[in-house]
Amino acid sequence: MADVRIFRPARNAMQSGRKQTRQWVLEYEPQSPKFIDPLMGWTGSLDTRDQVRLQFATKEAAIAFADRHGLSYRLQEPEVAAPVRPVSYAEKLRSPRLGRLT
């Protein structure tokens, strides 16, 4: 099993911007399951590496970091989105009817 996961995050679905999607992220895989604290109901974990999230400018830099520290890694290539065709405002309001109304 891989120690770390290297990926490029997808953009936030709630926003149209592309902030923080150009960098590569290295995250540690969970080593222990999460549990619910019986007193407060909070979710907890004994694994503190779950909080570590390193960012790199390139994929090669993230792979070099993992190799330098002896970590096995799993690489997730980003999916390429289909290009969006720009549509004019008038085209959005155009009626689908081609014939007469009556």
N, C-alpha and C positions, 0 to 999 in steps of 0.2 A: 504494500500500500504506500502511496506517496505521502511524504511528510508535508509538502506544501503544494498549493495550487497557484499557477501563474495565469492571469487572464487580463483582458481589457474590459472594464465594466461597461454595461449598456447605459444609454441615457435614461434619465428619470422619465417615467411615463407621464408624470404630471406636468412636465415642462418641455418646451420645445428646444431649449438650449442644449449645447453639447459640452458643458463645463465638466471637467474631470473625466472625460471619456477618451482622451488621447494618451493618457498615461497607463502603464502596465502596473498591475497590482499583484503582490505576493502575499498570500494568506496561508496560515497554518491550518492543516486539517484537524478536526476535533479528535482528541485522544480519549476523552471520556464523555459519557452521555450527560445531557443537562438534566437537572432535577428541580422539583418545586419545593421550596422551603415550607415546611408544615406550619410554621408560626405566622409568617407574613404573606405567604403565597407568591413570593418573588421567584423568578427563575434563576437558578444558580448553576455553577459548574466548578469542578475542581481544576480544570485546565485553564491556566492563565494565559497561555499562548493564543487563545481564542480572541484576545483583544488586540493582538499585533496585526497591523495591516501596513505593509511597506509599499511605497509607490516608486516606480522607476520610469525614466523617460523612454527607454526602449526595451524591447523583449529580450535582446541580447544581454543587457545589463542585469535584468532580473534572473536570467539563466546563469550568468556568471556569478552572481551573488549566491545562488543556491549551490552551485558547484564548489565555490570557495569555502562554504560552510558545511559541505558534505551532506546536503539535503537532497533527498529524492523528490522530484517534482513531476506534476501533471500539468501539461500545457493545454490551455483551451484557446484555440484561435477564434477571433471575433467573426461573427457572421456578417457578410456584406449585405447591406440593405439595398433593395431595388431603388433606382433613382426615381424621384418624385417629379412628375411632369407639371410645370407651372400652369395654372389655370387662371384665366382672366375673371374678373368680377362678373362681367356680363355672361360669361359661359356658365357660371355657377347658378345664375337665375334663369337661364334659358328653359323654356317649357319643353317637355319631352314630346308634346303633341306636334305632329307635322301637318295634319289635315285641318279641316274646318271644325269650329267648335259646335255647330249645330247640324 
